[in-house]
Every structure is written in C-alpha cells, then in structure tokens.
Amino acid sequence: MDKILVTGGLGFIGSHTVVELQNSGYEVIIIDDLSNSSFDVLHRISTITGITPKFEQIDLKNKAKVIDFFKRNKDLKGVIHFAASKAVGESTEQPLMYYENNINTLVYVLQELKNSNHTNFIFSSSCTVYGQADELPITEKAPVKIAESPYGNTKQIGEEIIQDVCRVNSNMNAIALRYFNPIGAHESASIGELPIGIPQNLVPFITQTAYGLRDKLSVFGDDYPTHDGTCIRDYIHVVDLAKAHVVALERLLNRKNKSNFETFNLGTGKGSSVLEVIKSFERVTGLTLNYTIAKRRSGDITAAYADTNKANMELGWQSHLSLDDAMASAWKWEMHIRKK
C-alpha cells in the first residue's frame, strides 16, 4: 500500500479524508499537534474503517521535529497538508499567530520534501484567495486579489510558495484545492466538526445553539447586497470534499496532472445565504433556532460560490450531497457527541 502523510489529520476535514484514503486502500500516517483537535478522533476513525492510522503528535512549527520525522519516513508516496489555523475572524485579531502557524509549517514540510525523487503534494487552500470576486460563480481563472484577512493571505502566500518550489523542482507535483465552505459530518456520526472553545464557523454554532450550549446564534450583518441581506457562501459536504482529495492524489500518483502545479475549486456550484442555511437546519430537524442579527464581522466578503467545471472535467469529481444532507448529518453528529 502507498503510504500517505496527512498533516492535521485529526481535524475536521483531515479526519474525513483519512477515512476516504483508508477506504481506498492507502496506508495513512497522521501528524497533528492536537491544538484544535482531539486524540480520540483516532479511535473514531478506526471504528469507521477498521484500521487505526499511525499517529505522531508533532507541532510542525518545531523544525527539528519535522526534520526528524522525514528522516524516519523516506517512503512516503504523497503528502496532504491540512495543518493550519483556519478562522477568518480570529486571524484578524491574531495575525502573527496565523503567519507563524500557516506559513512556517508549510515551509518546513516543503524543505524536507524538496530532495525526494518524486513528491506528490496536496495543499489545503481556500476560496478566500479570490477575495470578493468580480464575477460569480468563481472560476480558477479569477484573479487572486488582496486578501480580506490574514487567514486568506496565508492561503495566497502558501500557494505562491508551492508554485515557486514547483518552478525550480521538477520532482515536485502539487495540487492546491480551493475549498469553499465545508460542513456536515460522516454518516456514522463517528467524526464531525468539533471546535475547541467557541466555534468560529457557522454550522457548529448553529448545532451548539440548537442543543442549548449557546444562548443564541449571531448572524453577522443583514445589510449585504444579497437577496436577504446576509452573506452567501458555497457550502459543501465534508464527505464530498474528502473524496476529492483522494481523486486529486490519484491524479498525481498516476501522473495525469497537466503541470506540476494545478489548482481546483471544490464546491457545489450553488450559493446559500446564512439565513438559508438556518432555514435548512430548521427544515431537516423540525427545530426553531434562536438567532439575532449582529453587526458585520471584519474580513467577511459578500458572496462566494464556485464554478466547479474544471474539477468536474479534469478530476472526474463532483459533489453529490445537498445542503439538507449536510445539516442533517451535522445535527446527528452534535447529538451523538453530547450524549457521551
């Protein structure tokens, strides 16, 4: 079996991707520093797949430990790099933390990969690289604009770093997957989004509010130029997203990439407003959510949703699960973890 390193593999998207990799026959080794994840996710993954991935708790900001890991693991066939801080709002308040965690760690990993005979690298990027796009839906040809937040800037810089490495190193083959908004949970309710502390993303705040852990949900702004005044995003089910990583990895392993640095949008191709997400949750659960309108949040853009034609045609991938599917699975996950 090909051995694949997944950094941040106990996190939300990482854990779902590990499941899909194992279900596809890959041997997975996970690196995670547990700063925004939990060790028991390892057991949860094994309950789904019947296989416990290898795991090392490493803070990738520790360069010596990164060097040591790669010295001990010279037989990797690919790396999927999720490890990063990911909250837009938090990044505007703590920019230096985001630059250190998201940029330094990427550089340290790439430094250890540059001398490999063949390196297949999947980068966890984001639609935030587009900023507020001039045209919707957003294609991969849309210009990368000045970032609206330090988080978005780390994704832009990360892509530039990888592209520069690919330019001077023909052995490096990389794909940057530009996610839109991952939500939902595995159908087993064994893994899902479980932020430490106050959630930074919409859906876990919705489910925690519905369960009674939060008094109310704040909707940040109802005066955006959209049909209902709230921000619009492309919400993709995390299982669909995870499967795209396996497809992208196989593209590199089978040398089907057209250049040694490629980018793909991963979304549904459909935008949903914050209020529409709330209505979806209420529809699939039969609950009424307590929410209030708050002032706009720094760093948020008005609307973003994907043109997925390139991923559909080049990768042979498309999303299958709906917004209602995602909200139902997120609620099932929330109820499961709270009853433990």
DAGI-V359065 format. One record per residue. N is the residue number from 1. PHI is phi in whole degrees, 0 to 359 (999 if undefined). Layout:
<<N:PHI> <N:PHI>>
//
This chain:
<<1:999> <2:292> <3:265> <4:238> <5:272> <6:239> <7:277> <8:68> <9:284> <10:258> <11:280> <12:300> <13:287> <14:301> <15:294> <16:293> <17:290> <18:301> <19:301> <20:292> <21:296> <22:294> <23:295> <24:265> <25:96> <26:270> <27:270> <28:245> <29:238> <30:253> <31:246> <32:206> <33:264> <34:63> <35:286> <36:220> <37:206> <38:227> <39:298> <40:291> <41:298> <42:301> <43:293> <44:297> <45:298> <46:293> <47:292> <48:279> <49:261> <50:79> <51:230> <52:266> <53:293> <54:293> <55:218> <56:228> <57:276> <58:224> <59:272> <60:292> <61:286> <62:271> <63:299> <64:299> <65:288> <66:296> <67:301> <68:298> <69:300> <70:288> <71:296> <72:273> <73:226> <74:270> <75:255> <76:291> <77:262> <78:191> <79:229> <80:247> <81:255> <82:261> <83:306> <84:185> <85:280> <86:223> <87:262> <88:301> <89:300> <90:298> <91:294> <92:289> <93:269> <94:228> <95:298> <96:295> <97:299> <98:291> <99:293> <100:294> <101:287> <102:271> <103:266> <104:302> <105:295> <106:298> <107:299> <108:297> <109:293> <110:296> <111:299> <112:280> <113:270> <114:295> <115:263> <116:288> <117:298> <118:217> <119:243> <120:249> <121:232> <122:252> <123:254> <124:281> <125:257> <126:204> <127:293> <128:297> <129:296> <130:276> <131:60> <132:275> <133:294> <134:288> <135:229> <136:238> <137:291> <138:270> <139:262> <140:293> <141:274> <142:298> <143:295> <144:279> <145:260> <146:303> <147:295> <148:275> <149:206> <150:303> <151:302> <152:300> <153:294> <154:295> <155:287> <156:298> <157:297> <158:301> <159:298> <160:296> <161:299> <162:297> <163:297> <164:296> <165:296> <166:297> <167:297> <168:256> <169:226> <170:290> <171:280> <172:269> <173:239> <174:224> <175:230> <176:261> <177:262> <178:267> <179:285> <180:266> <181:240> <182:287> <183:216> <184:92> <185:204> <186:297> <187:299> <188:286> <189:63> <190:273> <191:224> <192:185> <193:276> <194:224> <195:292> <196:273> <197:83> <198:287> <199:299> <200:261> <201:249> <202:297> <203:294> <204:297> <205:290> <206:298> <207:292> <208:291> <209:293> <210:297> <211:280> <212:100> <213:281> <214:238> <215:294> <216:200> <217:261> <218:264> <219:265> <220:277> <221:97> <222:232> <223:240> <224:286> <225:283> <226:234> <227:296> <228:236> <229:86> <230:252> <231:300> <232:246> <233:222> <234:260> <235:265> <236:249> <237:295> <238:298> <239:290> <240:301> <241:296> <242:299> <243:296> <244:295> <245:294> <246:294> <247:296> <248:295> <249:299> <250:294> <251:300> <252:286> <253:298> <254:268> <255:56> <256:263> <257:292> <258:272> <259:211> <260:272> <261:218> <262:230> <263:234> <264:220> <265:281> <266:237> <267:199> <268:261> <269:87> <270:230> <271:266> <272:229> <273:281> <274:302> <275:293> <276:292> <277:295> <278:299> <279:296> <280:299> <281:300> <282:296> <283:293> <284:278> <285:254> <286:76> <287:261> <288:250> <289:269> <290:274> <291:221> <292:221> <293:271> <294:241> <295:290> <296:303> <297:258> <298:301> <299:95> <300:278> <301:260> <302:287> <303:208> <304:204> <305:212> <306:270> <307:267> <308:258> <309:301> <310:296> <311:295> <312:297> <313:277> <314:282> <315:269> <316:69> <317:241> <318:206> <319:282> <320:237> <321:266> <322:270> <323:300> <324:298> <325:302> <326:294> <327:292> <328:296> <329:290> <330:295> <331:289> <332:300> <333:295> <334:300> <335:294> <336:296> <337:286> <338:280> <339:270> <340:290>>
//
